[in-house]
Amino acid sequence: MNKSTGIPFLDLVTLHADLEDELCGVLKQTVRTAGFIGGLMVEGFEAEFATFCDAQCCVGVGSGTDALRFALVAAGVEPGAIVVTVPNTFIATTEAITQAGGIPYFVDVDERTYNMDPEKLREFLETECARDAISKRTFHKASGASVAAVVPVHLYGQMADMDSIMELAEHYHLEVIEDACQAHGAQYFSKIEQRWRSAGSIGKAAAFSFYPGKNLGACGEAGAITTNDAELAKRVRMLRDHGQSRKYFHDIEGYNGRLDSIQAGFLAVKLRHLAEWNTQRTAHAGRYNELLAEYADSIAVPYEPASSRAVYHLYVVRVAERDAVQRRLGAAGIGTAIHYPVPLHLQKAYQRLGYERGDFPIAEAVADRILSLPMFPSLTDEQQRRVVDELAAAASQVALGDFAMAVEPR
Ligand SMILES: *Cc1c(COP(=O)(O)O)cnc(C)c1O
């Protein structure tokens, strides 16, 4: 492979080269003041990120996984309670549920958006659960476990159908924690409220990851929770800092899950560019859609409903013989990835949950066909053309195919 003509899946070097002076300024300031933990850098970033998400509070933490775990604990998930999510997400979603004491329970996804299908959630709640008239709590009839929360994942930068999910959650008294780890700045048009709402402003709380490859990435590990509930924010502040209400006075047991000041400083610099980067990603997605339109019989482009303004953390197509297509692209010097190849209910780590192949047919069918194409703000028109040319050639070479979903359209 000729390096000069290769196209990476993700180019983080170009992005940071433009910001080098500003980022080094943060580093110098932090080293000179030795203000490594807490302080104005953290508080400043938290305030700016809350504003960006249209949320009242933001609490910086060590990672997106911390953010999910702390949000679930602070929202009151009790040991043994069921937390409902989707099987086609990064394992951090379910690790956080387990580590908060909950039991992950999956519902299948919508075949077009790959996000939680509210009808599947409704079906689970209506047929397998019951509400206790006195406590008003919902419990799972077969196991007797209480059902505490729902974690919709705004996958690939597109928000889940929050109106329907929030309505169900209200009816069944469930907390909603948004996994917004891929959706910084994504928006959803709420028909109930007749307005656009931002990821991280709708649920009881939301978790964001600032892993370097995310739309807003730190120069290391970082994450945050957003919420409109000041009490919940306060509990998360305690959880991230060993349960302290003040130094060495521990009201509860917590964790070491603080956001580094240096990372907060880096994030504040990068946050100023996030809206522009998201606009560039959206434009690239539109360009891919245009270029791929003529190959609609062998390549399915992402579906974006009218109620969504996605921020394209990932641009994910669906093809037949995905592995062969990916190999051909790799041989042509084009970096791609799969998010995610094995749904969580089929992972070895979750054998104990007792799921089988066939339990979530849409998530399983999707996993075999999806392919994430190069997507980053500095992606050029010429690079996109080459990706599409190579992809079209690769997709036409494989057995004509079953790139369509194996399920009947509704
Ligand atoms: C990245 C990610 C996480 C975890 O974030 P970390 O910062 O890596 O801990 C959780 N959920 C989803 C959907 C993610 O993409």
The ligand as a MOL file (V3000), in Angstrom:
LIG
                    3D

  0  0  0     0  0            999 V3000
M  V30 BEGIN CTAB
M  V30 COUNTS 15 15 0 0 0
M  V30 BEGIN ATOM
M  V30 1 C -17.0780 5.5020 23.6810 0
M  V30 2 C -18.3520 4.9530 24.1980 0
M  V30 3 C -18.5390 4.6700 25.5670 0
M  V30 4 C -17.4480 4.6940 26.5890 0
M  V30 5 O -16.7150 5.8300 26.6780 0
M  V30 6 P -15.2130 5.7810 27.2810 0
M  V30 7 O -14.8720 7.2310 27.3920 0
M  V30 8 O -14.3710 5.0410 26.3230 0
M  V30 9 O -15.3040 5.1390 28.6090 0
M  V30 10 C -19.8010 4.2540 25.9770 0
M  V30 11 N -20.8120 4.0950 25.1090 0
M  V30 12 C -20.6520 4.3220 23.7890 0
M  V30 13 C -21.8240 4.1380 22.8740 0
M  V30 14 C -19.4200 4.7430 23.2880 0
M  V30 15 O -19.2640 4.9400 21.9760 0
M  V30 END ATOM
M  V30 BEGIN BOND
M  V30 1 1 1 2
M  V30 2 1 2 3
M  V30 3 2 2 14
M  V30 4 1 3 4
M  V30 5 2 3 10
M  V30 6 1 4 5
M  V30 7 1 5 6
M  V30 8 2 6 7
M  V30 9 1 6 8
M  V30 10 1 6 9
M  V30 11 1 10 11
M  V30 12 2 11 12
M  V30 13 1 12 13
M  V30 14 1 12 14
M  V30 15 1 14 15
M  V30 END BOND
M  V30 END CTAB
M  END
